[in-house]
Amino acid sequence: MSADYVVPAQVITVETEIKKSRFIACISPAHSRQEALAFVETKRIEYPDATHHCSAFVAGAPDGGAVVGFDDDGEPSGTAGRPMLNVLQHKRIGDVVAVVVRYFGGVKLGAGGLVRAYSASVQQAFEVLPLEQRVALRVGVIVCDYAYEQMVRHYLEQHHASLERCDYGQSVSMTISTAEIGSDDLASYLHDVSRGQILIQWQD
């Protein structure tokens, strides 16, 4: 089973200026380390002349099991990526990557100033970031006789469960994904209506 948590609903960009340096915070959904790093790379391409492209990401559920990472990208160690990650984790948002692009303005901020600047940039972006609830899904395999196939397909459609694949052998095997909430009711209904002839094997 997978947990419920909040995720970014879209990509946003928010720019601020702190002591003549431009800080451009970009937030995006990222469901894996690869997606997060790919988004960072797009910002390097989009802002090729920037001084730094600092980043942090939480790929997965914020309460555990997530893959996290951060990069100071040339800023003094601990002054950019880690503070950005701290903001992401404090917000308890999952599947998210933040990139803060900095154009140095000639005034040094010092270690404490950098920590505050990068944290504030991400914080301000989150203030306008649209969020959505990630619907926790459960994946299972329904095994039934051919006689029940159409009835099962109809029931899945009525209850917004997705039929991912269907294999035909001595019986029909349907791989489905459905909202975790109500999944036990789905199993009970199919079991009862078929008098125990339809079984679901959940991939927990």
MARMIMI-697977 format. One record per residue (C-alpha): x, y, z; residue number from 1. Coordinates in steps of 0.05 Angstrom, whole numbers. Example, Ala and Ser with C-alpha at 12.3 -4.5 7.8 and 13.67 -1.06 7.14 Angstrom:
REM MARMIMI-697977
{{246, -90, 156}, 1}
{{273, -21, 143}, 2}
***
This chain:
REM MARMIMI-697977
{{0, 0, 0}, 1}
{{22, 72, -11}, 2}
{{10, 131, 34}, 3}
{{-31, 194, 23}, 4}
{{8, 258, 18}, 5}
{{7, 326, -16}, 6}
{{45, 339, -80}, 7}
{{56, 400, -127}, 8}
{{0, 408, -177}, 9}
{{43, 445, -228}, 10}
{{110, 477, -242}, 11}
{{120, 548, -216}, 12}
{{175, 600, -216}, 13}
{{182, 657, -166}, 14}
{{238, 709, -169}, 15}
{{263, 752, -111}, 16}
{{322, 799, -102}, 17}
{{365, 798, -40}, 18}
{{422, 848, -33}, 19}
{{428, 855, -109}, 20}
{{430, 780, -122}, 21}
{{372, 750, -162}, 22}
{{343, 686, -133}, 23}
{{296, 648, -180}, 24}
{{260, 591, -145}, 25}
{{230, 537, -190}, 26}
{{186, 482, -160}, 27}
{{163, 420, -198}, 28}
{{133, 352, -187}, 29}
{{186, 297, -187}, 30}
{{168, 224, -175}, 31}
{{239, 197, -176}, 32}
{{312, 218, -168}, 33}
{{318, 215, -244}, 34}
{{260, 263, -254}, 35}
{{288, 311, -202}, 36}
{{357, 312, -234}, 37}
{{327, 320, -303}, 38}
{{288, 382, -279}, 39}
{{352, 411, -249}, 40}
{{386, 401, -317}, 41}
{{330, 438, -353}, 42}
{{342, 498, -307}, 43}
{{417, 496, -323}, 44}
{{398, 500, -396}, 45}
{{346, 554, -385}, 46}
{{393, 597, -343}, 47}
{{462, 580, -371}, 48}
{{495, 644, -347}, 49}
{{472, 639, -274}, 50}
{{524, 636, -219}, 51}
{{492, 576, -183}, 52}
{{436, 525, -195}, 53}
{{424, 498, -125}, 54}
{{372, 443, -114}, 55}
{{337, 396, -66}, 56}
{{285, 342, -76}, 57}
{{239, 293, -40}, 58}
{{219, 236, -87}, 59}
{{165, 195, -52}, 60}
{{125, 201, 12}, 61}
{{150, 256, 60}, 62}
{{138, 214, 122}, 63}
{{185, 158, 103}, 64}
{{210, 117, 45}, 65}
{{227, 178, 2}, 66}
{{292, 187, -36}, 67}
{{320, 255, -19}, 68}
{{379, 295, -45}, 69}
{{408, 365, -49}, 70}
{{464, 403, -83}, 71}
{{499, 467, -63}, 72}
{{527, 475, -134}, 73}
{{587, 515, -113}, 74}
{{558, 553, -55}, 75}
{{593, 542, 12}, 76}
{{576, 473, 40}, 77}
{{510, 471, 78}, 78}
{{487, 541, 57}, 79}
{{440, 525, -1}, 80}
{{417, 453, -16}, 81}
{{409, 430, 56}, 82}
{{368, 491, 78}, 83}
{{325, 482, 15}, 84}
{{313, 409, 33}, 85}
{{296, 429, 104}, 86}
{{240, 473, 77}, 87}
{{213, 417, 33}, 88}
{{213, 368, 91}, 89}
{{181, 419, 139}, 90}
{{124, 429, 89}, 91}
{{112, 354, 88}, 92}
{{104, 353, 12}, 93}
{{126, 293, -29}, 94}
{{147, 282, -101}, 95}
{{177, 351, -106}, 96}
{{240, 384, -131}, 97}
{{263, 455, -119}, 98}
{{317, 492, -158}, 99}
{{341, 561, -137}, 100}
{{379, 596, -192}, 101}
{{424, 652, -167}, 102}
{{454, 710, -205}, 103}
{{507, 741, -160}, 104}
{{497, 815, -152}, 105}
{{565, 835, -123}, 106}
{{547, 835, -49}, 107}
{{570, 775, -8}, 108}
{{516, 749, 39}, 109}
{{558, 707, 85}, 110}
{{541, 636, 107}, 111}
{{481, 656, 150}, 112}
{{456, 703, 96}, 113}
{{459, 649, 43}, 114}
{{421, 600, 87}, 115}
{{366, 652, 98}, 116}
{{365, 672, 25}, 117}
{{357, 602, -3}, 118}
{{307, 582, 50}, 119}
{{266, 645, 39}, 120}
{{267, 635, -37}, 121}
{{237, 565, -31}, 122}
{{189, 588, 24}, 123}
{{162, 645, -20}, 124}
{{152, 597, -78}, 125}
{{111, 550, -34}, 126}
{{66, 607, -14}, 127}
{{38, 608, -85}, 128}
{{48, 535, -104}, 129}
{{-17, 499, -121}, 130}
{{-21, 432, -85}, 131}
{{-62, 369, -96}, 132}
{{-73, 306, -56}, 133}
{{-37, 245, -82}, 134}
{{-88, 189, -86}, 135}
{{-58, 127, -55}, 136}
{{-65, 68, -102}, 137}
{{-67, -6, -91}, 138}
{{-47, -55, -146}, 139}
{{-76, -125, -150}, 140}
{{-90, -183, -196}, 141}
{{-160, -209, -206}, 142}
{{-165, -282, -227}, 143}
{{-233, -305, -254}, 144}
{{-267, -351, -303}, 145}
{{-282, -324, -373}, 146}
{{-356, -321, -355}, 147}
{{-343, -266, -304}, 148}
{{-297, -222, -347}, 149}
{{-349, -173, -373}, 150}
{{-382, -166, -305}, 151}
{{-315, -151, -273}, 152}
{{-296, -101, -328}, 153}
{{-363, -65, -318}, 154}
{{-354, -62, -243}, 155}
{{-284, -34, -250}, 156}
{{-309, 21, -296}, 157}
{{-365, 39, -249}, 158}
{{-317, 46, -190}, 159}
{{-260, 83, -227}, 160}
{{-211, 26, -221}, 161}
{{-160, 21, -278}, 162}
{{-149, -43, -316}, 163}
{{-74, -42, -329}, 164}
{{-68, -108, -367}, 165}
{{-107, -171, -382}, 166}
{{-77, -240, -393}, 167}
{{-115, -300, -419}, 168}
{{-98, -372, -401}, 169}
{{-139, -425, -367}, 170}
{{-172, -365, -332}, 171}
{{-171, -290, -340}, 172}
{{-119, -251, -300}, 173}
{{-132, -176, -295}, 174}
{{-79, -130, -265}, 175}
{{-115, -69, -236}, 176}
{{-99, -7, -197}, 177}
{{-152, 26, -153}, 178}
{{-156, 76, -96}, 179}
{{-131, 45, -32}, 180}
{{-193, 70, 3}, 181}
{{-249, 22, -17}, 182}
{{-203, -31, -44}, 183}
{{-225, -81, 8}, 184}
{{-298, -67, -9}, 185}
{{-281, -83, -82}, 186}
{{-251, -149, -63}, 187}
{{-310, -167, -18}, 188}
{{-361, -150, -71}, 189}
{{-328, -191, -126}, 190}
{{-319, -250, -78}, 191}
{{-392, -247, -56}, 192}
{{-423, -237, -124}, 193}
{{-385, -296, -152}, 194}
{{-393, -339, -90}, 195}
{{-319, -342, -80}, 196}
{{-301, -355, -153}, 197}
{{-266, -287, -163}, 198}
{{-204, -273, -123}, 199}
{{-159, -212, -117}, 200}
{{-85, -219, -99}, 201}
{{-61, -152, -74}, 202}
{{11, -133, -87}, 203}
{{25, -101, -20}, 204}
***
